[in-house]
Amino acid sequence: MKASELREMIPEELREKETDLAQQLFHLRLQKVTGQLENPARIQQTRRDLARVLTVLGEKRRAEQGV
């Protein structure tokens, strides 16, 4: 997922995406602990995607406030 794609989304969509990614990360960590995780790189990719979403949300908040 690219940041440019995220910047095209409205804040409500970004919050939904944030929730989905957080849940996905939780499930991946649970799979890792139980030994069922097949691709450990997915954890890192999900964390990065979540960070991108949070960054874009912050940018949009600051733009609305005019800071």
PyMOL Python script that loads the backbone (N, CA, C, O; Angstrom):
from pymol import cmd

cmd.read_pdbstr("""\
ATOM      1  N   MET A   1       0.839  -1.172   0.000  1.00  0.00           N
ATOM      2  CA  MET A   1       0.000   0.000   0.000  1.00  0.00           C
ATOM      3  C   MET A   1       0.885   1.238   0.000  1.00  0.00           C
ATOM      4  O   MET A   1       1.823   1.344   0.791  1.00  0.00           O
ATOM      5  N   LYS A   2       0.583   2.159  -0.883  1.00  0.00           N
ATOM      6  CA  LYS A   2       1.392   3.358  -1.007  1.00  0.00           C
ATOM      7  C   LYS A   2       0.731   4.525  -0.281  1.00  0.00           C
ATOM      8  O   LYS A   2      -0.491   4.576  -0.140  1.00  0.00           O
ATOM      9  N   ALA A   3       1.554   5.449   0.172  1.00  0.00           N
ATOM     10  CA  ALA A   3       1.043   6.616   0.882  1.00  0.00           C
ATOM     11  C   ALA A   3       0.173   7.471  -0.040  1.00  0.00           C
ATOM     12  O   ALA A   3      -0.787   8.091   0.416  1.00  0.00           O
ATOM     13  N   SER A   4       0.499   7.507  -1.316  1.00  0.00           N
ATOM     14  CA  SER A   4      -0.305   8.298  -2.257  1.00  0.00           C
ATOM     15  C   SER A   4      -1.725   7.751  -2.353  1.00  0.00           C
ATOM     16  O   SER A   4      -2.672   8.523  -2.500  1.00  0.00           O
ATOM     17  N   GLU A   5      -1.884   6.440  -2.272  1.00  0.00           N
ATOM     18  CA  GLU A   5      -3.212   5.830  -2.278  1.00  0.00           C
ATOM     19  C   GLU A   5      -3.971   6.217  -1.013  1.00  0.00           C
ATOM     20  O   GLU A   5      -5.174   6.477  -1.056  1.00  0.00           O
ATOM     21  N   LEU A   6      -3.267   6.252   0.099  1.00  0.00           N
ATOM     22  CA  LEU A   6      -3.904   6.583   1.366  1.00  0.00           C
ATOM     23  C   LEU A   6      -4.324   8.048   1.412  1.00  0.00           C
ATOM     24  O   LEU A   6      -5.350   8.381   2.006  1.00  0.00           O
ATOM     25  N   ARG A   7      -3.547   8.912   0.795  1.00  0.00           N
ATOM     26  CA  ARG A   7      -3.865  10.343   0.816  1.00  0.00           C
ATOM     27  C   ARG A   7      -5.144  10.645   0.049  1.00  0.00           C
ATOM     28  O   ARG A   7      -5.768  11.682   0.275  1.00  0.00           O
ATOM     29  N   GLU A   8      -5.544   9.758  -0.853  1.00  0.00           N
ATOM     30  CA  GLU A   8      -6.774   9.939  -1.616  1.00  0.00           C
ATOM     31  C   GLU A   8      -8.009   9.546  -0.803  1.00  0.00           C
ATOM     32  O   GLU A   8      -9.128   9.902  -1.174  1.00  0.00           O
ATOM     33  N   MET A   9      -7.824   8.826   0.285  1.00  0.00           N
ATOM     34  CA  MET A   9      -8.948   8.371   1.104  1.00  0.00           C
ATOM     35  C   MET A   9      -9.415   9.485   2.039  1.00  0.00           C
ATOM     36  O   MET A   9      -8.661  10.391   2.394  1.00  0.00           O
ATOM     37  N   ILE A  10     -10.684   9.383   2.424  1.00  0.00           N
ATOM     38  CA  ILE A  10     -11.213  10.336   3.397  1.00  0.00           C
ATOM     39  C   ILE A  10     -10.881   9.814   4.800  1.00  0.00           C
ATOM     40  O   ILE A  10     -10.616   8.623   4.964  1.00  0.00           O
ATOM     41  N   PRO A  11     -10.892  10.688   5.814  1.00  0.00           N
ATOM     42  CA  PRO A  11     -10.497  10.272   7.172  1.00  0.00           C
ATOM     43  C   PRO A  11     -11.281   9.075   7.721  1.00  0.00           C
ATOM     44  O   PRO A  11     -10.713   8.248   8.435  1.00  0.00           O
ATOM     45  N   GLU A  12     -12.570   8.970   7.400  1.00  0.00           N
ATOM     46  CA  GLU A  12     -13.356   7.833   7.898  1.00  0.00           C
ATOM     47  C   GLU A  12     -12.833   6.517   7.332  1.00  0.00           C
ATOM     48  O   GLU A  12     -12.759   5.516   8.044  1.00  0.00           O
ATOM     49  N   GLU A  13     -12.472   6.522   6.050  1.00  0.00           N
ATOM     50  CA  GLU A  13     -11.915   5.324   5.425  1.00  0.00           C
ATOM     51  C   GLU A  13     -10.570   4.966   6.055  1.00  0.00           C
ATOM     52  O   GLU A  13     -10.259   3.793   6.262  1.00  0.00           O
ATOM     53  N   LEU A  14      -9.783   5.992   6.354  1.00  0.00           N
ATOM     54  CA  LEU A  14      -8.472   5.751   6.975  1.00  0.00           C
ATOM     55  C   LEU A  14      -8.636   5.158   8.372  1.00  0.00           C
ATOM     56  O   LEU A  14      -7.871   4.277   8.763  1.00  0.00           O
ATOM     57  N   ARG A  15      -9.622   5.631   9.122  1.00  0.00           N
ATOM     58  CA  ARG A  15      -9.845   5.069  10.461  1.00  0.00           C
ATOM     59  C   ARG A  15     -10.279   3.604  10.378  1.00  0.00           C
ATOM     60  O   ARG A  15      -9.869   2.781  11.197  1.00  0.00           O
ATOM     61  N   GLU A  16     -11.112   3.286   9.381  1.00  0.00           N
ATOM     62  CA  GLU A  16     -11.514   1.891   9.172  1.00  0.00           C
ATOM     63  C   GLU A  16     -10.298   1.038   8.813  1.00  0.00           C
ATOM     64  O   GLU A  16     -10.134  -0.078   9.307  1.00  0.00           O
ATOM     65  N   LYS A  17      -9.462   1.581   7.954  1.00  0.00           N
ATOM     66  CA  LYS A  17      -8.246   0.866   7.549  1.00  0.00           C
ATOM     67  C   LYS A  17      -7.323   0.660   8.751  1.00  0.00           C
ATOM     68  O   LYS A  17      -6.706  -0.395   8.898  1.00  0.00           O
ATOM     69  N   GLU A  18      -7.238   1.679   9.606  1.00  0.00           N
ATOM     70  CA  GLU A  18      -6.417   1.572  10.814  1.00  0.00           C
ATOM     71  C   GLU A  18      -6.923   0.439  11.705  1.00  0.00           C
ATOM     72  O   GLU A  18      -6.134  -0.361  12.209  1.00  0.00           O
ATOM     73  N   THR A  19      -8.227   0.374  11.894  1.00  0.00           N
ATOM     74  CA  THR A  19      -8.816  -0.681  12.719  1.00  0.00           C
ATOM     75  C   THR A  19      -8.554  -2.057  12.119  1.00  0.00           C
ATOM     76  O   THR A  19      -8.186  -2.994  12.829  1.00  0.00           O
ATOM     77  N   ASP A  20      -8.745  -2.173  10.812  1.00  0.00           N
ATOM     78  CA  ASP A  20      -8.520  -3.455  10.135  1.00  0.00           C
ATOM     79  C   ASP A  20      -7.068  -3.912  10.263  1.00  0.00           C
ATOM     80  O   ASP A  20      -6.800  -5.082  10.533  1.00  0.00           O
ATOM     81  N   LEU A  21      -6.139  -2.984  10.066  1.00  0.00           N
ATOM     82  CA  LEU A  21      -4.724  -3.335  10.155  1.00  0.00           C
ATOM     83  C   LEU A  21      -4.319  -3.698  11.583  1.00  0.00           C
ATOM     84  O   LEU A  21      -3.506  -4.599  11.789  1.00  0.00           O
ATOM     85  N   ALA A  22      -4.883  -3.000  12.561  1.00  0.00           N
ATOM     86  CA  ALA A  22      -4.569  -3.318  13.953  1.00  0.00           C
ATOM     87  C   ALA A  22      -5.071  -4.717  14.306  1.00  0.00           C
ATOM     88  O   ALA A  22      -4.382  -5.469  14.995  1.00  0.00           O
ATOM     89  N   GLN A  23      -6.259  -5.061  13.839  1.00  0.00           N
ATOM     90  CA  GLN A  23      -6.795  -6.401  14.084  1.00  0.00           C
ATOM     91  C   GLN A  23      -5.959  -7.458  13.367  1.00  0.00           C
ATOM     92  O   GLN A  23      -5.678  -8.522  13.917  1.00  0.00           O
ATOM     93  N   GLN A  24      -5.571  -7.152  12.142  1.00  0.00           N
ATOM     94  CA  GLN A  24      -4.747  -8.084  11.378  1.00  0.00           C
ATOM     95  C   GLN A  24      -3.407  -8.308  12.075  1.00  0.00           C
ATOM     96  O   GLN A  24      -2.925  -9.438  12.148  1.00  0.00           O
ATOM     97  N   LEU A  25      -2.811  -7.243  12.582  1.00  0.00           N
ATOM     98  CA  LEU A  25      -1.542  -7.353  13.295  1.00  0.00           C
ATOM     99  C   LEU A  25      -1.697  -8.207  14.550  1.00  0.00           C
ATOM    100  O   LEU A  25      -0.831  -9.026  14.859  1.00  0.00           O
ATOM    101  N   PHE A  26      -2.792  -8.016  15.267  1.00  0.00           N
ATOM    102  CA  PHE A  26      -3.061  -8.825  16.454  1.00  0.00           C
ATOM    103  C   PHE A  26      -3.123 -10.300  16.093  1.00  0.00           C
ATOM    104  O   PHE A  26      -2.520 -11.136  16.766  1.00  0.00           O
ATOM    105  N   HIS A  27      -3.856 -10.619  15.027  1.00  0.00           N
ATOM    106  CA  HIS A  27      -3.995 -12.019  14.621  1.00  0.00           C
ATOM    107  C   HIS A  27      -2.665 -12.608  14.137  1.00  0.00           C
ATOM    108  O   HIS A  27      -2.378 -13.780  14.380  1.00  0.00           O
ATOM    109  N   LEU A  28      -1.870 -11.805  13.462  1.00  0.00           N
ATOM    110  CA  LEU A  28      -0.563 -12.285  13.016  1.00  0.00           C
ATOM    111  C   LEU A  28       0.342 -12.580  14.204  1.00  0.00           C
ATOM    112  O   LEU A  28       1.052 -13.586  14.220  1.00  0.00           O
ATOM    113  N   ARG A  29       0.313 -11.695  15.202  1.00  0.00           N
ATOM    114  CA  ARG A  29       1.127 -11.934  16.401  1.00  0.00           C
ATOM    115  C   ARG A  29       0.659 -13.183  17.134  1.00  0.00           C
ATOM    116  O   ARG A  29       1.472 -13.946  17.657  1.00  0.00           O
ATOM    117  N   LEU A  30      -0.643 -13.386  17.170  1.00  0.00           N
ATOM    118  CA  LEU A  30      -1.191 -14.581  17.814  1.00  0.00           C
ATOM    119  C   LEU A  30      -0.738 -15.839  17.070  1.00  0.00           C
ATOM    120  O   LEU A  30      -0.376 -16.838  17.691  1.00  0.00           O
ATOM    121  N   GLN A  31      -0.762 -15.783  15.742  1.00  0.00           N
ATOM    122  CA  GLN A  31      -0.295 -16.915  14.947  1.00  0.00           C
ATOM    123  C   GLN A  31       1.190 -17.175  15.181  1.00  0.00           C
ATOM    124  O   GLN A  31       1.623 -18.326  15.211  1.00  0.00           O
ATOM    125  N   LYS A  32       1.960 -16.118  15.344  1.00  0.00           N
ATOM    126  CA  LYS A  32       3.396 -16.275  15.580  1.00  0.00           C
ATOM    127  C   LYS A  32       3.649 -17.002  16.895  1.00  0.00           C
ATOM    128  O   LYS A  32       4.491 -17.897  16.968  1.00  0.00           O
ATOM    129  N   VAL A  33       2.918 -16.614  17.924  1.00  0.00           N
ATOM    130  CA  VAL A  33       3.099 -17.216  19.242  1.00  0.00           C
ATOM    131  C   VAL A  33       2.699 -18.688  19.228  1.00  0.00           C
ATOM    132  O   VAL A  33       3.344 -19.515  19.872  1.00  0.00           O
ATOM    133  N   THR A  34       1.640 -19.013  18.497  1.00  0.00           N
ATOM    134  CA  THR A  34       1.167 -20.397  18.459  1.00  0.00           C
ATOM    135  C   THR A  34       1.899 -21.242  17.424  1.00  0.00           C
ATOM    136  O   THR A  34       1.649 -22.442  17.309  1.00  0.00           O
ATOM    137  N   GLY A  35       2.811 -20.612  16.661  1.00  0.00           N
ATOM    138  CA  GLY A  35       3.598 -21.364  15.687  1.00  0.00           C
ATOM    139  C   GLY A  35       2.882 -21.628  14.383  1.00  0.00           C
ATOM    140  O   GLY A  35       3.303 -22.499  13.621  1.00  0.00           O
ATOM    141  N   GLN A  36       1.820 -20.910  14.102  1.00  0.00           N
ATOM    142  CA  GLN A  36       1.041 -21.135  12.883  1.00  0.00           C
ATOM    143  C   GLN A  36       1.349 -20.124  11.779  1.00  0.00           C
ATOM    144  O   GLN A  36       0.792 -20.219  10.686  1.00  0.00           O
ATOM    145  N   LEU A  37       2.219 -19.170  12.047  1.00  0.00           N
ATOM    146  CA  LEU A  37       2.518 -18.130  11.073  1.00  0.00           C
ATOM    147  C   LEU A  37       3.445 -18.682   9.997  1.00  0.00           C
ATOM    148  O   LEU A  37       4.544 -19.154  10.290  1.00  0.00           O
ATOM    149  N   GLU A  38       2.987 -18.617   8.744  1.00  0.00           N
ATOM    150  CA  GLU A  38       3.772 -19.158   7.639  1.00  0.00           C
ATOM    151  C   GLU A  38       4.746 -18.127   7.069  1.00  0.00           C
ATOM    152  O   GLU A  38       5.834 -18.484   6.616  1.00  0.00           O
ATOM    153  N   ASN A  39       4.356 -16.837   7.091  1.00  0.00           N
ATOM    154  CA  ASN A  39       5.190 -15.800   6.494  1.00  0.00           C
ATOM    155  C   ASN A  39       5.441 -14.699   7.526  1.00  0.00           C
ATOM    156  O   ASN A  39       4.627 -13.784   7.654  1.00  0.00           O
ATOM    157  N   PRO A  40       6.540 -14.769   8.254  1.00  0.00           N
ATOM    158  CA  PRO A  40       6.826 -13.771   9.287  1.00  0.00           C
ATOM    159  C   PRO A  40       6.992 -12.345   8.748  1.00  0.00           C
ATOM    160  O   PRO A  40       6.846 -11.387   9.506  1.00  0.00           O
ATOM    161  N   ALA A  41       7.286 -12.192   7.486  1.00  0.00           N
ATOM    162  CA  ALA A  41       7.449 -10.862   6.899  1.00  0.00           C
ATOM    163  C   ALA A  41       6.136 -10.092   6.869  1.00  0.00           C
ATOM    164  O   ALA A  41       6.142  -8.866   6.760  1.00  0.00           O
ATOM    165  N   ARG A  42       5.012 -10.796   6.964  1.00  0.00           N
ATOM    166  CA  ARG A  42       3.708 -10.120   6.957  1.00  0.00           C
ATOM    167  C   ARG A  42       3.532  -9.235   8.185  1.00  0.00           C
ATOM    168  O   ARG A  42       2.842  -8.218   8.119  1.00  0.00           O
ATOM    169  N   ILE A  43       4.149  -9.611   9.306  1.00  0.00           N
ATOM    170  CA  ILE A  43       4.046  -8.782  10.508  1.00  0.00           C
ATOM    171  C   ILE A  43       4.693  -7.433  10.246  1.00  0.00           C
ATOM    172  O   ILE A  43       4.095  -6.396  10.532  1.00  0.00           O
ATOM    173  N   GLN A  44       5.883  -7.430   9.716  1.00  0.00           N
ATOM    174  CA  GLN A  44       6.596  -6.190   9.441  1.00  0.00           C
ATOM    175  C   GLN A  44       5.843  -5.346   8.410  1.00  0.00           C
ATOM    176  O   GLN A  44       5.747  -4.129   8.568  1.00  0.00           O
ATOM    177  N   GLN A  45       5.316  -5.964   7.372  1.00  0.00           N
ATOM    178  CA  GLN A  45       4.588  -5.228   6.342  1.00  0.00           C
ATOM    179  C   GLN A  45       3.313  -4.610   6.908  1.00  0.00           C
ATOM    180  O   GLN A  45       2.963  -3.479   6.568  1.00  0.00           O
ATOM    181  N   THR A  46       2.626  -5.343   7.764  1.00  0.00           N
ATOM    182  CA  THR A  46       1.402  -4.835   8.376  1.00  0.00           C
ATOM    183  C   THR A  46       1.713  -3.665   9.299  1.00  0.00           C
ATOM    184  O   THR A  46       0.975  -2.681   9.330  1.00  0.00           O
ATOM    185  N   ARG A  47       2.810  -3.771  10.054  1.00  0.00           N
ATOM    186  CA  ARG A  47       3.208  -2.666  10.935  1.00  0.00           C
ATOM    187  C   ARG A  47       3.510  -1.411  10.124  1.00  0.00           C
ATOM    188  O   ARG A  47       3.129  -0.309  10.517  1.00  0.00           O
ATOM    189  N   ARG A  48       4.187  -1.573   9.005  1.00  0.00           N
ATOM    190  CA  ARG A  48       4.518  -0.426   8.158  1.00  0.00           C
ATOM    191  C   ARG A  48       3.269   0.191   7.544  1.00  0.00           C
ATOM    192  O   ARG A  48       3.143   1.414   7.475  1.00  0.00           O
ATOM    193  N   ASP A  49       2.342  -0.662   7.097  1.00  0.00           N
ATOM    194  CA  ASP A  49       1.092  -0.150   6.541  1.00  0.00           C
ATOM    195  C   ASP A  49       0.313   0.625   7.594  1.00  0.00           C
ATOM    196  O   ASP A  49      -0.243   1.685   7.307  1.00  0.00           O
ATOM    197  N   LEU A  50       0.272   0.099   8.808  1.00  0.00           N
ATOM    198  CA  LEU A  50      -0.419   0.777   9.901  1.00  0.00           C
ATOM    199  C   LEU A  50       0.244   2.129  10.187  1.00  0.00           C
ATOM    200  O   LEU A  50      -0.446   3.123  10.416  1.00  0.00           O
ATOM    201  N   ALA A  51       1.550   2.165  10.176  1.00  0.00           N
ATOM    202  CA  ALA A  51       2.272   3.419  10.409  1.00  0.00           C
ATOM    203  C   ALA A  51       1.970   4.429   9.304  1.00  0.00           C
ATOM    204  O   ALA A  51       1.822   5.619   9.579  1.00  0.00           O
ATOM    205  N   ARG A  52       1.876   3.966   8.059  1.00  0.00           N
ATOM    206  CA  ARG A  52       1.546   4.872   6.952  1.00  0.00           C
ATOM    207  C   ARG A  52       0.156   5.470   7.134  1.00  0.00           C
ATOM    208  O   ARG A  52      -0.053   6.664   6.923  1.00  0.00           O
ATOM    209  N   VAL A  53      -0.793   4.616   7.531  1.00  0.00           N
ATOM    210  CA  VAL A  53      -2.160   5.093   7.750  1.00  0.00           C
ATOM    211  C   VAL A  53      -2.172   6.148   8.852  1.00  0.00           C
ATOM    212  O   VAL A  53      -2.806   7.193   8.704  1.00  0.00           O
ATOM    213  N   LEU A  54      -1.479   5.883   9.950  1.00  0.00           N
ATOM    214  CA  LEU A  54      -1.450   6.829  11.060  1.00  0.00           C
ATOM    215  C   LEU A  54      -0.767   8.137  10.659  1.00  0.00           C
ATOM    216  O   LEU A  54      -1.172   9.212  11.101  1.00  0.00           O
ATOM    217  N   THR A  55       0.254   8.045   9.833  1.00  0.00           N
ATOM    218  CA  THR A  55       0.954   9.240   9.366  1.00  0.00           C
ATOM    219  C   THR A  55       0.035  10.101   8.505  1.00  0.00           C
ATOM    220  O   THR A  55      -0.027  11.318   8.679  1.00  0.00           O
ATOM    221  N   VAL A  56      -0.667   9.472   7.587  1.00  0.00           N
ATOM    222  CA  VAL A  56      -1.563  10.221   6.706  1.00  0.00           C
ATOM    223  C   VAL A  56      -2.718  10.816   7.510  1.00  0.00           C
ATOM    224  O   VAL A  56      -3.139  11.942   7.244  1.00  0.00           O
ATOM    225  N   LEU A  57      -3.232  10.073   8.488  1.00  0.00           N
ATOM    226  CA  LEU A  57      -4.286  10.618   9.349  1.00  0.00           C
ATOM    227  C   LEU A  57      -3.792  11.859  10.081  1.00  0.00           C
ATOM    228  O   LEU A  57      -4.516  12.849  10.182  1.00  0.00           O
ATOM    229  N   GLY A  58      -2.581  11.814  10.586  1.00  0.00           N
ATOM    230  CA  GLY A  58      -2.001  12.966  11.266  1.00  0.00           C
ATOM    231  C   GLY A  58      -1.839  14.148  10.334  1.00  0.00           C
ATOM    232  O   GLY A  58      -2.092  15.289  10.722  1.00  0.00           O
ATOM    233  N   GLU A  59      -1.418  13.883   9.104  1.00  0.00           N
ATOM    234  CA  GLU A  59      -1.270  14.946   8.117  1.00  0.00           C
ATOM    235  C   GLU A  59      -2.613  15.618   7.849  1.00  0.00           C
ATOM    236  O   GLU A  59      -2.704  16.843   7.762  1.00  0.00           O
ATOM    237  N   LYS A  60      -3.652  14.798   7.719  1.00  0.00           N
ATOM    238  CA  LYS A  60      -4.975  15.342   7.437  1.00  0.00           C
ATOM    239  C   LYS A  60      -5.501  16.152   8.617  1.00  0.00           C
ATOM    240  O   LYS A  60      -6.141  17.185   8.423  1.00  0.00           O
ATOM    241  N   ARG A  61      -5.239  15.694   9.829  1.00  0.00           N
ATOM    242  CA  ARG A  61      -5.673  16.437  11.023  1.00  0.00           C
ATOM    243  C   ARG A  61      -4.984  17.799  11.082  1.00  0.00           C
ATOM    244  O   ARG A  61      -5.625  18.816  11.344  1.00  0.00           O
ATOM    245  N   ARG A  62      -3.685  17.810  10.838  1.00  0.00           N
ATOM    246  CA  ARG A  62      -2.941  19.061  10.865  1.00  0.00           C
ATOM    247  C   ARG A  62      -3.404  20.005   9.752  1.00  0.00           C
ATOM    248  O   ARG A  62      -3.446  21.220   9.946  1.00  0.00           O
ATOM    249  N   ALA A  63      -3.746  19.456   8.600  1.00  0.00           N
ATOM    250  CA  ALA A  63      -4.212  20.281   7.488  1.00  0.00           C
ATOM    251  C   ALA A  63      -5.568  20.911   7.828  1.00  0.00           C
ATOM    252  O   ALA A  63      -5.829  22.059   7.469  1.00  0.00           O
ATOM    253  N   GLU A  64      -6.429  20.155   8.522  1.00  0.00           N
ATOM    254  CA  GLU A  64      -7.733  20.693   8.917  1.00  0.00           C
ATOM    255  C   GLU A  64      -7.578  21.799   9.937  1.00  0.00           C
ATOM    256  O   GLU A  64      -8.341  22.764   9.927  1.00  0.00           O
ATOM    257  N   GLN A  65      -6.601  21.671  10.816  1.00  0.00           N
ATOM    258  CA  GLN A  65      -6.395  22.665  11.866  1.00  0.00           C
ATOM    259  C   GLN A  65      -5.656  23.885  11.337  1.00  0.00           C
ATOM    260  O   GLN A  65      -5.646  24.934  11.981  1.00  0.00           O
ATOM    261  N   GLY A  66      -5.044  23.754  10.181  1.00  0.00           N
ATOM    262  CA  GLY A  66      -4.329  24.866   9.599  1.00  0.00           C
ATOM    263  C   GLY A  66      -2.963  25.106  10.200  1.00  0.00           C
ATOM    264  O   GLY A  66      -2.443  26.221  10.161  1.00  0.00           O
ATOM    265  N   VAL A  67      -2.382  24.054  10.757  1.00  0.00           N
ATOM    266  CA  VAL A  67      -1.052  24.179  11.392  1.00  0.00           C
ATOM    267  C   VAL A  67       0.018  23.880  10.383  1.00  0.00           C
ATOM    268  O   VAL A  67       1.204  23.927  10.708  1.00  0.00           O
TER     269      VAL A  67
END
""", "prot")
cmd.dss("prot")
cmd.show_as("cartoon", "prot")
cmd.util.cbc("prot")
cmd.orient("prot")
